[in-house]
Amino acid sequence: MLLRTSSFLLVFALLVGCGATSNKLDFNSQLAVPSLAMLNRVALLPATPSGSMPNGTFTYNGYAGFGAGSISSLSEVDHISKMTMVANFQTDTFSGSMSQMTSDLTVADNMSATYGGTINMSGSISGNTFSGVHSGVWTMDSTNGYLERPYNGTLSGSFGGSGATGMGASTSSTYAGTNVTGIIVGER
């Protein structure tokens, strides 16, 4: 299984195992429900053998979830965004972005908010794994005011399935002295 070959994807197993009882992801069924379904599918994929990686360029579409501290269950994910990653297996590089973020914090804080911004990511592919950096700014325009939050850090992940049909990664960043952990999941 993909989870057994990459320790960072243990986060996925914890999220899947704890997600069924969480009520925190009711904040946006357009992102929360499909992201959990994709996470369940990708978590079950076997790791793509390094010698069986595809040739060419492929686009992975999916989701990213974020929370303060170390995420160990879906109840700790309070932000979800869409994610796109383009993997070029000929040059062993990737690039992509996270955008269209939404959060359940606005519901908990009884305020109305609109989120914006894009987080770009890039890095290198080695066999069936990849690593790199992400940087950008999330914005929030709410009834409590306007806020910009930089989200700059690192990410690492691996590919799963026959021909690398799925991917999963973890992200790490710090904002205002607080560690922020994220997960990324995508399919092509």
C-alpha positions in Angstrom: 0.0 0.0 0.0 1.0 3.6 -0.6 0.7 4.3 3.1 3.2 1.6 4.1 5.9 2.9 1.8 5.9 6.5 2.8 5.7 7.4 6.5 4.4 10.9 5.8 1.3 9.4 4.3 0.5 8.0 7.7 -1.3 11.4 8.1 -3.7 10.2 5.4 -4.5 7.0 7.3 -5.2 9.0 10.5 -7.4 11.4 8.6 -9.4 8.7 6.9 -9.8 6.8 10.2 -11.0 9.8 12.2 -13.0 11.5 9.5 -16.3 9.6 9.8 -17.2 11.2 13.1 -16.0 14.7 12.4 -18.6 17.5 12.1 -16.0 20.1 11.3 -15.9 19.6 7.6 -19.6 20.5 7.0 -18.4 24.0 6.1 -18.3 23.4 2.4 -19.6 20.2 0.8 -18.2 21.3 -2.5 -14.7 20.7 -1.2 -15.0 18.6 2.0 -17.0 15.7 0.7 -15.1 15.2 -2.6 -11.7 15.7 -0.9 -12.5 13.0 1.7 -13.7 10.6 -1.1 -10.5 11.2 -3.1 -8.3 10.9 0.0 -9.9 7.5 0.7 -9.3 6.3 -2.9 -5.6 7.5 -3.1 -4.8 6.1 0.4 -5.6 2.6 -0.9 -3.4 2.8 -3.9 -0.2 0.7 -3.9 3.0 2.7 -4.3 4.0 3.1 -7.9 7.3 1.1 -8.3 10.2 3.5 -9.1 11.0 1.6 -12.3 7.4 1.8 -13.5 6.9 5.6 -13.5 5.2 7.0 -16.6 6.9 9.1 -19.3 5.6 12.5 -20.2 3.7 15.2 -18.4 0.5 14.6 -16.4 -1.8 16.9 -14.5 -3.1 15.9 -11.0 -6.3 17.6 -9.7 -7.3 17.4 -6.1 -7.4 19.0 -2.8 -5.3 20.4 0.0 -6.3 20.6 3.7 -4.6 22.6 6.4 -4.7 23.0 10.2 -2.6 24.4 13.0 -0.1 22.1 14.7 0.2 18.5 13.7 -2.9 17.2 11.9 -3.9 13.9 13.3 -7.6 13.8 12.3 -10.1 15.5 10.0 -11.5 17.5 12.9 -8.2 19.4 13.0 -8.4 20.5 9.3 -10.1 23.9 9.2 -9.1 25.1 5.7 -9.5 23.2 2.4 -8.5 24.4 -1.1 -8.4 23.0 -4.6 -5.1 21.8 -5.9 -3.5 21.3 -9.3 0.0 19.7 -9.8 1.7 19.2 -13.2 4.3 16.4 -13.0 6.9 16.2 -15.8 8.4 12.8 -15.6 10.8 13.5 -18.4 12.5 16.4 -16.6 11.7 15.1 -13.1 10.1 18.3 -12.0 6.7 19.4 -10.8 4.8 22.7 -10.4 1.3 23.5 -9.3 -0.9 25.6 -7.1 -3.5 25.6 -4.3 -6.4 28.0 -4.7 -10.1 28.6 -4.0 -9.7 28.1 -0.2 -12.6 27.9 2.2 -12.7 27.5 5.9 -15.0 26.5 8.7 -13.5 29.1 11.1 -16.0 31.7 9.8 -18.9 29.5 10.8 -17.4 28.9 14.3 -16.6 32.6 14.7 -20.1 33.6 13.5 -18.8 35.8 10.7 -19.0 36.1 6.9 -15.8 35.8 4.9 -14.4 35.5 1.4 -11.1 33.8 0.8 -8.6 34.4 -2.0 -5.0 34.0 -2.9 -2.9 31.3 -4.5 -0.1 29.2 -3.1 2.3 28.0 -5.8 4.4 24.9 -5.4 7.4 23.5 -7.3 10.1 20.9 -6.9 11.8 17.7 -8.1 10.7 14.1 -8.7 13.0 11.2 -7.7 11.7 7.8 -8.6 8.2 7.6 -7.1 8.6 10.5 -4.6 8.7 14.2 -4.9 9.7 17.2 -2.8 9.8 20.9 -3.0 8.6 24.2 -1.7 5.3 26.2 -1.7 4.8 29.9 -1.3 2.1 32.5 -1.6 -0.5 34.4 0.4 -4.0 33.4 1.5 -6.3 36.4 2.0 -9.5 36.7 4.0 -12.0 39.5 3.7 -14.5 39.2 6.5 -16.9 41.1 8.7 -14.0 41.3 11.1 -11.6 42.9 8.6 -9.1 42.0 5.9 -6.2 39.6 6.6 -3.3 38.3 4.6 -1.5 35.1 5.7 1.7 34.0 4.0 2.0 30.3 3.5 5.6 29.4 2.7 7.2 26.1 3.4 8.1 22.6 2.2 6.2 19.6 0.9 7.0 16.0 0.2 5.0 13.2 -1.2 4.8 10.1 -3.4 2.9 8.6 -6.3 0.6 5.6 -6.2 -1.3 3.3 -8.5 -0.4 1.7 -11.8 1.3 4.4 -13.9 1.2 6.9 -11.0 -2.5 7.6 -11.2 -2.6 9.2 -7.7 -0.4 11.4 -5.5 -0.3 12.4 -1.9 1.9 14.8 0.1 2.3 16.6 3.4 3.2 20.3 3.8 4.8 22.2 6.6 4.9 25.9 7.3 4.9 28.4 10.1 2.6 31.4 10.5 3.0 33.9 13.3 4.9 31.3 15.4 2.3 28.6 14.8 3.2 25.4 12.9 0.8 24.7 10.1 0.5 21.2 8.6 -1.2 20.4 5.4 -2.1 17.4 3.3 -2.4 17.2 -0.5 -4.1 14.5 -2.5 -4.7 14.3 -6.3 -5.6 12.1 -9.2 -5.0 12.3 -12.9 
